[in-house]
Amino acid sequence: MKPVDGADQDVLDQLLAHLGRQREVYQRLVDEATVLRKEAGKSPEEADVTAILAAVEAREGSLAELARLDAALAPLRQRWNDVRDRFSAAERRPLGELVEELARLMQSVLALEDENCRLVEQHTAALGRELERVRRARRAGDAYKEQDRPGDPRFYDRKE
């Protein structure tokens, strides 16, 4: 086994730094999804639309940042595969712990996203039922309105 040199340590340091930034972004995604869940749990009248829009915008920015970080990580991962065996288990441990933390954060994000989708679907279904109730009420009211018939005159000549 070849000993660890400065370039190898550089790869590990860069990988830890990039994954640390990913952890920050995933934590922001958890925070943003939590805001969305809080607002999605409210009725449509009570929900803070401004907070929802801000969280969605922030989420889009976080996802774009994750895409950039993933692109930058690809060559580092390849270089890491080449030098990984030069490091002892103790030297690799911080990287493994960081990867496990990232996996937990990803699971949290996915669970929150699933919950948010479920809440939005519930609100959509409730809104659909309410709209259908309004349509039925309107049709019932229209049934009692006087209807114009095609053959009925609309204006009458009055002779005095």
C-alpha positions as CSV (number, residue, x, y, z in Angstrom):
1,M,0.0,0.0,0.0
2,K,1.3,3.4,-1.0
3,P,1.6,5.9,1.8
4,V,-0.7,9.0,1.9
5,D,0.9,12.0,0.4
6,G,-0.2,15.7,0.3
7,A,-2.2,15.2,-2.9
8,D,-4.1,12.3,-1.4
9,Q,-4.9,14.3,1.8
10,D,-6.0,17.2,-0.5
11,V,-8.6,14.9,-2.1
12,L,-9.9,13.9,1.3
13,D,-10.0,17.5,2.5
14,Q,-11.8,18.7,-0.6
15,L,-14.3,15.8,-0.4
16,L,-15.0,16.6,3.2
17,A,-15.5,20.3,2.4
18,H,-17.9,19.6,-0.5
19,L,-19.9,17.1,1.5
20,G,-20.0,19.6,4.3
21,R,-21.6,22.1,2.0
22,Q,-24.0,19.4,0.8
23,R,-25.0,18.8,4.4
24,E,-25.7,22.5,4.8
25,V,-27.9,22.5,1.7
26,Y,-29.8,19.3,2.8
27,Q,-30.4,20.9,6.2
28,R,-31.8,23.9,4.5
29,L,-34.0,21.6,2.4
30,V,-35.3,20.0,5.7
31,D,-36.0,23.5,7.1
32,E,-37.8,24.6,3.9
33,A,-39.9,21.4,3.7
34,T,-40.8,21.8,7.4
35,V,-42.1,25.3,6.6
36,L,-44.1,23.9,3.7
37,R,-45.5,21.1,5.9
38,K,-46.5,23.6,8.6
39,E,-48.3,25.7,6.0
40,A,-49.8,22.8,4.1
41,G,-51.3,21.5,7.3
42,K,-53.4,24.6,7.6
43,S,-56.6,25.2,5.8
44,P,-56.3,27.2,2.5
45,E,-57.7,30.3,4.2
46,E,-55.2,30.2,7.1
47,A,-52.1,29.3,5.1
48,D,-49.5,32.0,4.7
49,V,-49.1,32.1,0.9
50,T,-46.0,34.4,1.2
51,A,-44.3,31.9,3.4
52,I,-45.2,29.0,1.0
53,L,-43.8,30.9,-2.0
54,A,-40.7,31.9,-0.2
55,A,-40.1,28.3,0.9
56,V,-40.7,27.0,-2.6
57,E,-38.3,29.6,-4.1
58,A,-35.7,28.7,-1.5
59,R,-36.2,25.0,-2.2
60,E,-35.6,25.6,-5.9
61,G,-32.4,27.5,-5.1
62,S,-31.2,24.7,-2.8
63,L,-31.9,22.1,-5.4
64,A,-29.9,24.0,-8.0
65,E,-27.1,24.4,-5.5
66,L,-27.1,20.6,-4.9
67,A,-26.9,20.0,-8.6
68,R,-23.8,22.3,-8.8
69,L,-22.2,20.5,-5.8
70,D,-23.0,17.1,-7.3
71,A,-21.3,18.1,-10.6
72,A,-18.2,19.3,-8.6
73,L,-18.2,16.1,-6.6
74,A,-18.0,13.7,-9.5
75,P,-14.3,14.1,-10.2
76,L,-13.5,14.1,-6.5
77,R,-15.4,10.9,-6.0
78,Q,-13.4,9.3,-8.8
79,R,-10.1,10.6,-7.3
80,W,-11.2,9.3,-3.9
81,N,-11.8,5.8,-5.4
82,D,-8.2,5.8,-6.5
83,V,-6.7,6.9,-3.2
84,R,-9.2,5.5,-0.6
85,D,-7.2,2.4,0.3
86,R,-4.2,4.5,1.2
87,F,-6.1,5.9,4.3
88,S,-6.6,4.0,7.5
89,A,-10.1,3.3,8.8
90,A,-9.6,6.0,11.4
91,E,-8.7,8.5,8.7
92,R,-11.7,7.5,6.6
93,R,-14.2,7.6,9.6
94,P,-15.1,11.3,9.4
95,L,-16.0,10.9,5.7
96,G,-18.1,7.8,6.5
97,E,-19.9,9.7,9.3
98,L,-20.6,12.6,7.0
99,V,-22.0,10.3,4.3
100,E,-24.2,8.7,6.9
101,E,-25.5,12.1,8.1
102,L,-26.2,13.1,4.5
103,A,-28.2,9.9,4.0
104,R,-30.2,10.7,7.1
105,L,-30.9,14.2,5.9
106,M,-31.9,12.9,2.5
107,Q,-34.4,10.5,4.2
108,S,-35.8,13.4,6.2
109,V,-36.2,15.5,3.1
110,L,-37.9,12.7,1.3
111,A,-40.3,11.9,4.2
112,L,-41.2,15.6,4.5
113,E,-41.8,15.9,0.8
114,D,-44.1,12.8,0.9
115,E,-46.0,14.3,3.8
116,N,-46.3,17.6,2.0
117,C,-47.6,15.9,-1.1
118,R,-50.2,14.0,0.9
119,L,-51.4,17.2,2.7
120,V,-51.6,19.1,-0.7
121,E,-53.6,16.2,-2.1
122,Q,-56.0,16.3,0.9
123,H,-56.5,20.0,0.5
124,T,-57.1,19.6,-3.3
125,A,-59.7,16.9,-2.7
126,A,-61.4,19.0,0.0
127,L,-61.4,22.0,-2.3
128,G,-62.8,19.8,-5.1
129,R,-65.6,18.6,-2.8
130,E,-66.4,22.2,-1.8
131,L,-66.5,23.4,-5.5
132,E,-68.8,20.5,-6.3
133,R,-71.1,21.4,-3.4
134,V,-71.2,25.0,-4.7
135,R,-72.0,23.8,-8.3
136,R,-74.9,21.6,-7.0
137,A,-76.3,24.5,-4.9
138,R,-76.2,26.8,-7.9
139,R,-77.9,24.2,-10.1
140,A,-80.6,23.8,-7.4
141,G,-81.1,27.5,-7.3
142,D,-81.2,27.7,-11.1
143,A,-84.0,25.1,-11.1
144,Y,-86.3,27.5,-9.4
145,K,-85.5,30.5,-11.5
146,E,-88.0,31.6,-14.2
147,Q,-86.7,30.3,-17.5
148,D,-87.0,32.1,-20.8
149,R,-88.6,29.9,-23.4
150,P,-87.5,30.3,-27.0
151,G,-91.0,30.9,-28.3
152,D,-92.1,33.4,-25.6
153,P,-92.2,37.0,-26.6
154,R,-89.8,39.2,-24.6
155,F,-91.5,42.5,-25.3
156,Y,-95.2,43.3,-25.4
157,D,-96.8,46.1,-27.4
158,R,-99.3,47.9,-25.2
159,K,-102.1,49.6,-26.8
160,E,-103.7,52.2,-24.8
